[in-house]
Amino acid sequence: MTQRIAICAPATPITREQAELVRALAEREFPTLELYYHEQCFAEEGHFAGTDPQRLAALLDCANDPGFDAVWLAKGGYGSNRIAEAAMAGMNEAALDKIYLGYSDGGYLLAALYRAGIGRPVHGPMVTDIRRDGGEHAVRRALGYLSGDRSGLEPSLDGRPAVAFNLTTLAMLVGTALMPDLFGHVVMVEEVAEHLYAVDRLFFHLTAHLAGIAGLRLGRVSDVPENDRPFGATPEEIARHWCASSGIPYLGVADIGHDAANRIVPFGT
């Protein structure tokens, strides 16, 4: 049975070359998937893939069309938060049973969907990951999941409800109308391109708002810029410190991050 996948870019644009590379891979290896790229994926308006109204309209086109089985976010960057609240208000019944797949900046939308009880939000690779070293493996993992293959799931999933976010994204979500209730959840976080002092500052803020979670897992903290002096603690030592200070169980590592090895984490159970 053919699964129709709608692709839009709620934050920043992709190139047509990236889109065609992913389409070709899907046609070769996943014949039951049919990819549809919304033209908005290639729009450019400053930093963004089109204006806020254009990005919102494209997301709603994809979510509200009963002919699509899933919405795949093309790329992160920054911008999904600017349209997330309006998107939740504009979704119809057809949006309720779709998979929504993405990560990084897409976490704003995944959080809003999870809070609103709309669809099945899933942390996992995006179209733009095709450009990474080993990017075909990441895209293949996402396409496999969309076609029903669960072999790409994060191996630590144990039946407890779970979520996965970029650390900065989740820290920005707390206190907003997009933040879901994560009581009893295993919360997984990863980060990219942040100084370790910034990672420490993010954990200081975030852990103060995660009382009652089942525990925290740390994904990869990658591409850390060099500072003028060593910070003096590893990312895992930072996570352990703030978990201990906040009374949050530290559960170990998670196989998620801004790389081709990024595993899939469905929100909830």
C-alpha positions as a Markdown table, in Angstrom:
| # | Residue | x | y | z |
|---|---|---|---|---|
| 1 | Met | 0.0 | 0.0 | 0.0 |
| 2 | Thr | 1.5 | 3.4 | -1.0 |
| 3 | Gln | 2.2 | 5.9 | 1.7 |
| 4 | Arg | 2.1 | 9.5 | 0.6 |
| 5 | Ile | 4.5 | 11.8 | 2.4 |
| 6 | Ala | 4.2 | 15.6 | 2.3 |
| 7 | Ile | 7.4 | 17.6 | 2.8 |
| 8 | Cys | 7.5 | 21.3 | 3.8 |
| 9 | Ala | 10.1 | 23.6 | 5.4 |
| 10 | Pro | 8.7 | 25.4 | 8.5 |
| 11 | Ala | 12.1 | 27.1 | 9.1 |
| 12 | Thr | 14.8 | 27.3 | 6.4 |
| 13 | Pro | 14.9 | 26.1 | 2.8 |
| 14 | Ile | 16.4 | 23.1 | 1.1 |
| 15 | Thr | 17.8 | 23.0 | -2.4 |
| 16 | Arg | 16.2 | 21.2 | -5.3 |
| 17 | Glu | 19.4 | 19.1 | -5.6 |
| 18 | Gln | 18.9 | 17.8 | -2.0 |
| 19 | Ala | 15.2 | 17.1 | -2.8 |
| 20 | Glu | 16.0 | 15.1 | -5.9 |
| 21 | Leu | 18.7 | 13.1 | -4.1 |
| 22 | Val | 16.2 | 12.0 | -1.5 |
| 23 | Arg | 13.5 | 11.4 | -4.1 |
| 24 | Ala | 15.8 | 9.2 | -6.1 |
| 25 | Leu | 16.8 | 7.2 | -3.0 |
| 26 | Ala | 13.1 | 6.7 | -2.1 |
| 27 | Glu | 12.3 | 5.5 | -5.6 |
| 28 | Arg | 15.2 | 3.0 | -5.6 |
| 29 | Glu | 14.7 | 1.5 | -2.1 |
| 30 | Phe | 11.2 | 2.4 | -0.9 |
| 31 | Pro | 8.7 | 1.8 | -3.7 |
| 32 | Thr | 5.7 | 2.0 | -1.3 |
| 33 | Leu | 6.5 | 5.7 | -0.5 |
| 34 | Glu | 5.5 | 8.6 | -2.6 |
| 35 | Leu | 7.2 | 11.9 | -1.7 |
| 36 | Tyr | 5.5 | 15.3 | -2.4 |
| 37 | Tyr | 7.6 | 18.4 | -2.0 |
| 38 | His | 5.6 | 21.6 | -1.3 |
| 39 | Glu | 7.1 | 24.3 | -3.5 |
| 40 | Gln | 7.5 | 26.4 | -0.4 |
| 41 | Cys | 10.5 | 24.2 | 0.5 |
| 42 | Phe | 12.6 | 26.2 | -2.0 |
| 43 | Ala | 11.3 | 29.7 | -1.2 |
| 44 | Glu | 13.8 | 32.2 | 0.3 |
| 45 | Glu | 12.9 | 35.2 | 2.4 |
| 46 | Gly | 16.0 | 36.3 | 4.3 |
| 47 | His | 16.9 | 33.5 | 6.7 |
| 48 | Phe | 13.6 | 31.7 | 6.2 |
| 49 | Ala | 12.0 | 29.4 | 3.7 |
| 50 | Gly | 9.5 | 32.1 | 2.8 |
| 51 | Thr | 7.6 | 34.5 | 5.0 |
| 52 | Asp | 5.9 | 33.4 | 8.2 |
| 53 | Pro | 2.5 | 33.3 | 6.4 |
| 54 | Gln | 4.0 | 31.3 | 3.5 |
| 55 | Arg | 5.6 | 28.8 | 5.8 |
| 56 | Leu | 2.4 | 28.5 | 7.9 |
| 57 | Ala | 0.2 | 28.0 | 4.8 |
| 58 | Ala | 2.5 | 25.3 | 3.5 |
| 59 | Leu | 2.5 | 23.4 | 6.8 |
| 60 | Leu | -1.3 | 23.5 | 6.9 |
| 61 | Asp | -1.6 | 22.5 | 3.3 |
| 62 | Cys | 0.4 | 19.3 | 4.2 |
| 63 | Ala | -1.2 | 18.6 | 7.5 |
| 64 | Asn | -4.8 | 19.2 | 6.5 |
| 65 | Asp | -4.8 | 17.3 | 3.3 |
| 66 | Pro | -6.4 | 13.8 | 3.9 |
| 67 | Gly | -4.4 | 12.5 | 0.9 |
| 68 | Phe | -1.2 | 12.5 | 2.9 |
| 69 | Asp | -0.2 | 9.9 | 5.6 |
| 70 | Ala | 2.7 | 11.9 | 7.1 |
| 71 | Val | 4.4 | 15.3 | 7.2 |
| 72 | Trp | 8.2 | 15.2 | 6.9 |
| 73 | Leu | 10.0 | 18.4 | 7.9 |
| 74 | Ala | 12.6 | 19.3 | 5.3 |
| 75 | Lys | 15.1 | 21.1 | 7.4 |
| 76 | Gly | 15.7 | 22.8 | 10.8 |
| 77 | Gly | 17.7 | 26.0 | 11.3 |
| 78 | Tyr | 15.4 | 28.5 | 12.9 |
| 79 | Gly | 11.8 | 29.6 | 12.4 |
| 80 | Ser | 9.3 | 26.9 | 13.3 |
| 81 | Asn | 8.5 | 28.5 | 16.6 |
| 82 | Arg | 7.2 | 31.6 | 14.8 |
| 83 | Ile | 4.4 | 29.7 | 13.2 |
| 84 | Ala | 3.8 | 26.8 | 15.6 |
| 85 | Glu | 0.9 | 28.3 | 17.7 |
| 86 | Ala | -1.0 | 29.4 | 14.6 |
| 87 | Ala | -0.4 | 26.0 | 13.0 |
| 88 | Met | -2.1 | 24.2 | 15.9 |
| 89 | Ala | -5.1 | 26.5 | 15.7 |
| 90 | Gly | -5.4 | 25.9 | 11.9 |
| 91 | Met | -5.2 | 22.1 | 11.8 |
| 92 | Asn | -8.3 | 20.1 | 10.9 |
| 93 | Glu | -9.4 | 16.5 | 11.4 |
| 94 | Ala | -7.1 | 15.2 | 8.6 |
| 95 | Ala | -4.1 | 16.4 | 10.6 |
| 96 | Leu | -5.0 | 14.3 | 13.7 |
| 97 | Asp | -3.7 | 10.9 | 12.5 |
| 98 | Lys | -0.5 | 11.8 | 10.6 |
| 99 | Ile | 3.1 | 11.1 | 11.6 |
| 100 | Tyr | 5.1 | 14.4 | 11.9 |
| 101 | Leu | 8.9 | 13.7 | 11.5 |
| 102 | Gly | 11.8 | 16.0 | 12.2 |
| 103 | Tyr | 14.2 | 17.3 | 14.8 |
| 104 | Ser | 16.3 | 20.3 | 15.9 |
| 105 | Asp | 14.3 | 23.5 | 15.2 |
| 106 | Gly | 11.4 | 21.2 | 14.2 |
| 107 | Gly | 11.2 | 20.3 | 17.9 |
| 108 | Tyr | 9.0 | 23.4 | 18.4 |
| 109 | Leu | 6.4 | 21.9 | 16.2 |
| 110 | Leu | 6.8 | 18.4 | 17.6 |
| 111 | Ala | 6.3 | 19.9 | 21.1 |
| 112 | Ala | 3.2 | 21.9 | 20.1 |
| 113 | Leu | 1.7 | 18.9 | 18.4 |
| 114 | Tyr | 2.3 | 16.7 | 21.4 |
| 115 | Arg | 0.8 | 19.2 | 23.7 |
| 116 | Ala | -2.2 | 19.6 | 21.5 |
| 117 | Gly | -2.7 | 15.8 | 21.0 |
| 118 | Ile | -2.4 | 16.2 | 17.2 |
| 119 | Gly | -0.9 | 13.3 | 15.2 |
| 120 | Arg | 2.2 | 11.3 | 16.1 |
| 121 | Pro | 5.2 | 13.5 | 16.6 |
| 122 | Val | 8.6 | 11.8 | 16.0 |
| 123 | His | 12.2 | 12.9 | 16.4 |
| 124 | Gly | 14.2 | 11.7 | 13.4 |
| 125 | Pro | 16.3 | 12.6 | 10.4 |
| 126 | Met | 15.1 | 15.2 | 7.8 |
| 127 | Val | 15.6 | 15.6 | 4.1 |
| 128 | Thr | 18.5 | 18.0 | 4.5 |
| 129 | Asp | 20.5 | 15.2 | 6.3 |
| 130 | Ile | 21.3 | 13.8 | 2.9 |
| 131 | Arg | 24.2 | 16.3 | 2.7 |
| 132 | Arg | 25.9 | 15.0 | 5.8 |
| 133 | Asp | 28.7 | 12.4 | 5.8 |
| 134 | Gly | 26.9 | 9.1 | 5.6 |
| 135 | Gly | 23.7 | 11.1 | 5.0 |
| 136 | Glu | 22.1 | 8.4 | 2.9 |
| 137 | His | 22.0 | 6.2 | 6.1 |
| 138 | Ala | 20.1 | 8.9 | 8.0 |
| 139 | Val | 17.6 | 9.5 | 5.2 |
| 140 | Arg | 17.2 | 5.7 | 4.7 |
| 141 | Arg | 16.4 | 5.4 | 8.5 |
| 142 | Ala | 13.7 | 8.0 | 8.2 |
| 143 | Leu | 12.2 | 6.6 | 5.0 |
| 144 | Gly | 12.3 | 3.1 | 6.6 |
| 145 | Tyr | 10.3 | 4.4 | 9.6 |
| 146 | Leu | 7.8 | 6.1 | 7.4 |
| 147 | Ser | 7.3 | 2.8 | 5.5 |
| 148 | Gly | 6.8 | 0.8 | 8.8 |
| 149 | Asp | 10.3 | -0.3 | 9.6 |
| 150 | Arg | 11.1 | 0.2 | 13.3 |
| 151 | Ser | 14.8 | -1.0 | 13.3 |
| 152 | Gly | 16.0 | 2.7 | 13.4 |
| 153 | Leu | 14.5 | 3.4 | 16.8 |
| 154 | Glu | 16.6 | 4.7 | 19.7 |
| 155 | Pro | 17.7 | 1.5 | 21.5 |
| 156 | Ser | 17.1 | 2.7 | 25.0 |
| 157 | Leu | 13.4 | 3.0 | 24.5 |
| 158 | Asp | 11.9 | 0.8 | 27.2 |
| 159 | Gly | 8.1 | 1.4 | 27.2 |
| 160 | Arg | 8.1 | 4.5 | 29.3 |
| 161 | Pro | 6.9 | 7.6 | 27.5 |
| 162 | Ala | 9.8 | 9.4 | 25.8 |
| 163 | Val | 10.6 | 12.6 | 23.9 |
| 164 | Ala | 13.8 | 13.9 | 22.2 |
| 165 | Phe | 14.8 | 17.5 | 21.6 |
| 166 | Asn | 17.7 | 19.7 | 20.8 |
| 167 | Leu | 18.8 | 21.2 | 24.1 |
| 168 | Thr | 18.5 | 24.8 | 23.1 |
| 169 | Thr | 15.1 | 24.2 | 21.5 |
| 170 | Leu | 13.7 | 22.5 | 24.7 |
| 171 | Ala | 15.2 | 25.2 | 26.9 |
| 172 | Met | 13.5 | 27.9 | 24.8 |
| 173 | Leu | 10.2 | 26.0 | 25.0 |
| 174 | Val | 9.8 | 26.0 | 28.7 |
| 175 | Gly | 7.4 | 28.6 | 30.0 |
| 176 | Thr | 5.7 | 29.0 | 26.5 |
| 177 | Ala | 2.4 | 28.0 | 25.2 |
| 178 | Leu | 4.1 | 25.3 | 23.1 |
| 179 | Met | 5.6 | 23.3 | 26.0 |
| 180 | Pro | 4.0 | 19.9 | 26.7 |
| 181 | Asp | 3.6 | 18.2 | 30.1 |
| 182 | Leu | 6.6 | 15.9 | 30.3 |
| 183 | Phe | 5.9 | 14.4 | 33.8 |
| 184 | Gly | 6.9 | 10.8 | 33.8 |
| 185 | His | 8.8 | 11.0 | 30.5 |
| 186 | Val | 12.3 | 10.0 | 29.6 |
| 187 | Val | 13.7 | 13.2 | 28.1 |
| 188 | Met | 16.6 | 13.0 | 25.6 |
| 189 | Val | 18.6 | 16.0 | 24.6 |
| 190 | Glu | 21.4 | 16.7 | 22.1 |
| 191 | Glu | 23.2 | 19.8 | 21.0 |
| 192 | Val | 25.4 | 21.1 | 18.2 |
| 193 | Ala | 27.8 | 24.1 | 17.7 |
| 194 | Glu | 27.5 | 25.5 | 21.3 |
| 195 | His | 30.3 | 26.4 | 23.6 |
| 196 | Leu | 30.4 | 24.1 | 26.7 |
| 197 | Tyr | 29.7 | 27.1 | 29.0 |
| 198 | Ala | 26.5 | 27.6 | 27.0 |
| 199 | Val | 25.6 | 24.0 | 27.3 |
| 200 | Asp | 26.1 | 24.3 | 31.1 |
| 201 | Arg | 23.9 | 27.5 | 31.1 |
| 202 | Leu | 21.2 | 25.7 | 29.1 |
| 203 | Phe | 21.2 | 22.7 | 31.5 |
| 204 | Phe | 21.0 | 25.1 | 34.5 |
| 205 | His | 17.8 | 26.7 | 33.1 |
| 206 | Leu | 16.2 | 23.6 | 31.6 |
| 207 | Thr | 16.6 | 21.2 | 34.6 |
| 208 | Ala | 14.9 | 23.8 | 36.8 |
| 209 | His | 11.7 | 23.2 | 34.7 |
| 210 | Leu | 11.8 | 19.4 | 34.4 |
| 211 | Ala | 10.6 | 18.3 | 37.9 |
| 212 | Gly | 8.8 | 14.9 | 37.8 |
| 213 | Ile | 10.3 | 13.5 | 34.6 |
| 214 | Ala | 11.4 | 9.9 | 34.7 |
| 215 | Gly | 14.9 | 10.8 | 33.8 |
| 216 | Leu | 17.3 | 12.4 | 31.3 |
| 217 | Arg | 19.4 | 10.9 | 28.6 |
| 218 | Leu | 22.2 | 12.8 | 26.8 |
| 219 | Gly | 22.7 | 12.5 | 23.1 |
| 220 | Arg | 25.7 | 13.8 | 21.3 |
| 221 | Val | 27.1 | 17.3 | 21.9 |
| 222 | Ser | 29.0 | 17.9 | 18.7 |
| 223 | Asp | 31.0 | 20.6 | 16.8 |
| 224 | Val | 31.8 | 22.4 | 20.1 |
| 225 | Pro | 33.6 | 25.7 | 19.3 |
| 226 | Glu | 36.9 | 26.3 | 21.0 |
| 227 | Asn | 36.8 | 28.8 | 23.8 |
| 228 | Asp | 39.7 | 31.0 | 25.0 |
| 229 | Arg | 40.1 | 28.5 | 27.9 |
| 230 | Pro | 38.9 | 25.0 | 28.6 |
| 231 | Phe | 35.6 | 24.8 | 30.3 |
| 232 | Gly | 36.8 | 22.0 | 32.6 |
| 233 | Ala | 33.9 | 19.5 | 32.3 |
| 234 | Thr | 32.7 | 17.2 | 29.6 |
| 235 | Pro | 29.1 | 17.4 | 28.3 |
| 236 | Glu | 28.2 | 14.3 | 30.3 |
| 237 | Glu | 29.7 | 15.7 | 33.5 |
| 238 | Ile | 27.6 | 18.9 | 32.9 |
| 239 | Ala | 24.4 | 16.8 | 32.4 |
| 240 | Arg | 25.2 | 14.7 | 35.5 |
| 241 | His | 25.9 | 17.8 | 37.6 |
| 242 | Trp | 22.6 | 19.6 | 36.8 |
| 243 | Cys | 20.5 | 16.4 | 37.0 |
| 244 | Ala | 22.0 | 15.8 | 40.5 |
| 245 | Ser | 21.3 | 19.4 | 41.5 |
| 246 | Ser | 17.7 | 19.2 | 40.4 |
| 247 | Gly | 16.9 | 15.7 | 41.6 |
| 248 | Ile | 16.5 | 14.3 | 38.1 |
| 249 | Pro | 17.7 | 10.7 | 37.4 |
| 250 | Tyr | 20.5 | 10.7 | 34.9 |
| 251 | Leu | 19.9 | 7.6 | 32.7 |
| 252 | Gly | 23.0 | 7.6 | 30.5 |
| 253 | Val | 23.4 | 8.3 | 26.8 |
| 254 | Ala | 21.1 | 8.3 | 23.8 |
| 255 | Asp | 22.0 | 7.7 | 20.2 |
| 256 | Ile | 20.7 | 11.0 | 18.9 |
| 257 | Gly | 22.4 | 14.1 | 17.5 |
| 258 | His | 23.1 | 16.4 | 14.6 |
| 259 | Asp | 24.7 | 13.6 | 12.5 |
| 260 | Ala | 23.9 | 10.7 | 10.2 |
| 261 | Ala | 23.6 | 8.3 | 13.2 |
| 262 | Asn | 20.6 | 10.2 | 14.7 |
| 263 | Arg | 18.1 | 7.6 | 15.8 |
| 264 | Ile | 14.3 | 7.8 | 15.8 |
| 265 | Val | 12.3 | 8.6 | 19.0 |
| 266 | Pro | 8.5 | 8.6 | 18.7 |
| 267 | Phe | 6.9 | 10.9 | 21.3 |
| 268 | Gly | 5.0 | 9.2 | 24.0 |
| 269 | Thr | 4.9 | 5.4 | 24.4 |
